[in-house]
Every structure is written in C-alpha cells, then in structure tokens.
Amino acid sequence: MSDLSTMTSSDIVQDPFLQSVLAASTQARQQCVQLIDLAESSAIPPSRTLSKDTRIHLSAQQRQLNADLASLRQASRESIFEVRATKQDTAEARQEVDRLHLQLQNLYYEERHLRGEISACESYDHQFQQLPLIPVDEFLQLKPEHADDDEKPMMFARINHELAEREALEQQRQELLKRKQALIAENKKRKEDLASLDKDLETFIDAAKPIQSLFEKQY
C-alpha cells in the first residue's frame, strides 16, 4: 500500500480532466513564482526607474500570468460543470444502488421466510409431506422425466428441485451485494477526489489574489 505522505496530487487524481486542471494550476503557480523572482531581482531604489527592457520583460511576464490565471479560471469553471455532471451520475447511481438494496432486502425477507419454513418443517419429525414444495402436477410439468417415479424418488426429486431454486436465489443475492459494494466504493472515491481538488483550487486562487493586487498597484 502506498504511503499517502509521499504521494503527490497527480498520484491521487487519476481522472484525465482533473489532471488537466491540476496542470493549469501548476503552470499558473510556476508563472507567479517566476514573476516574483523577476520583480525581486529587478528591484531598485524609489529614486530610480526600471529600464525599458526590464519593464517590457515584466509586462510580458504579467501578461503571461494573466493568461495562465484565465486558463485556470476556465478550467475551474469546467471542473464545476464536471462536478455537477458527476453529481448527477452519482445521483443516478445512488438510485440504482437503492433499487438493488430494495431487491436485496426483499431477498433477505424471502430468505428469512424460507428459513422459517425450513425450521417449521424440521420440527415435524421428518414428515416430508408437509415440506413447502411445489405441487406434484407443477413439478411434473417442469420435470416430466420423473412422471413414472414412485413416491419416495418423487419426494427426493422435489426436495432437490427446491434446493436448486434456493441456491439460485442465494447466488443472485451474492451478485447483487457485490455490485452494490462496488458502486459504493466507486462513489466514495469520486467524492474524495473532487473534494480534494476543490480545496486545492480554492487555496491556490486565494493565495494568488495578493500577488495580483500587488502588481496592479505597481504597474
């Protein structure tokens, strides 16, 4: 299992769209750092003015920063739309999970009912005639090969048929449970990824505001 303390955001976020947003954020951050370094290296006393080449270079860097911030804002807006779409998908998936959960509950009730029937039958001192089996005529419609069986082989065949039906129900229940667990895990992972990205974007945008205000005052 990977150590979360050594993982980067790109290691955690695997969605291609979210990775593009992170790339835009990284580009804007790097441009901010470059612009700050350039401003610090070009600092002169108040009595002097910047050279023409320095002003041109600073202006070009600031335009690039504005372009990067615009790209980041666009990516942020697109990420919001993507989040809304994901929420819609999640809502639809939740409805499907709820439907499957209801089916699973019905299977639980059916299982409990069948277990109650089995317990009731076991308390009758092996009176097989009282087992909740389908009627003989219905059984023979499903299994005509037992039409000539005697009473005892017929009873065994009917019991085996009931067992097969119950095993099929149990298999269906297990499949529905696996699907439900997979959907819950996937939804949880998407929510965590989106929550982490939203927090990072908000932090970066808030951190960039003082820098942008500083350059607006100076230039």
C-alpha angles and dihedrals in degrees: 000000000000120000106246091206091066097042122104126216090258089056091053100039110063100165110110093221094050089047089056089054090051090049091054090048092050092049092052092047092051091049090051091052092048092049092049091049090049092049092049093047091049096048113132135173116282090249092066132058131223118265118255093249091050092049091049091049092048091048091051091049091049091050089051090050091050089050091049091048090049089052090049092050090050091049089048091053091048090049089054090054089047090051090051091050090047090050089052090050089047091051091051090047090049090053089052090048090050090051091050090046090054090050089049091051089051089052089050090052090046091049091049090048092050091047089052090051091049091050090049091050093048090055092060095077095253096309094162093185089072097055113119094251126149114263117276094246092054091046092052090051088058096038109028091165088077094056092107096043122121121243097270098047088044091054092049090049092050091049091050090049091052090049092052091051092051093047089052090053091050092050090051090050092052092050092051091049092052091050091049093051091049092052092048092051092048094049091048092052093050092050092050092048093049093046091051093049094048091052093049093049093049091048093050095046091049090048092051095053096078091050092050091048090050093055092044089057095045100041 
